[in-house]
C-alpha cells in the first residue's frame, strides 16, 4: 500500500478521496506492508487510512530520519531500507 503522509500520531494518511478502499484492505489484511519514500514522513494528509499500529512493515529509502525510524521501530514496525542488507 502507498501513502501521501505518515504522521506518528495520525498514522497513515492520504489525499485520495477513495481512501476507504485502502482502509478496508488494511482492516482485512493479515499483514500490512507500506511503501513510502522518505519525503512522506512527518506529513499529514486529511484522510486517515490506518493507525501505525496496523502497519507490520515499511519499505522506504535511506533518506528517513534516524529518529523517525526509531519511533516507527518502537511501534513494532519492521523498517526496511532499500539498498541495505536487512538480514
Protein Blocks (a to p, Z undefined) as FASTA:
>chain_A
ZZfbdcfklopadfbfklmmmmmmmmmpmbdcddddfklgopacfbdfbdfklpmbdcdd
fkbcfklmmmmmmnopacddehiacZZ
